[in-house]
Amino acid sequence: MPNFSQLGVLKVVILIIQAVELIELQILNNIVGLFGNPIDGLGER
């Protein structure tokens, strides 16, 4: 049944994309946390 296998691959690809986006957001947050956001982060330290 190629339809089911294609759906499975599609679900896996979507999960991988979502995981990569979450990891990228965490990395961006870590970079912003390290260097400080010049607009928002001045008064929070």
Helices and strands as residue ranges (DSSP letters): H 2-35
